[in-house]
Amino acid sequence: MERRKEIIKLLDKSHWFYQQHILWLEGQATGEPFLSGRLQLSEEIIAKYTVNPTNQPIPVVFRPNPSQLP
């Protein structure tokens, strides 16, 4: 149960992961549990650690609008 609470804190809108558009949940239906949404990782982070092993700056391709996130 403690681990679940830690994960919920990481996905909270007040956490810097959400505020910096790095990691967030989306698609929770009304009345569904918080953790029922899709886990989203920014394309910038995915590219940085998968297709850009040189760690060169990557242009931001997609940055979600915070007002459109759950």
Secondary structure, DSSP 8 states (H G I E B T S, - for coil): -HHHHHHHHHTSTTSHHHHTTSEEEE---TTS-GGGSEEEE-HHHHHHHHT-TT-----------GGG--
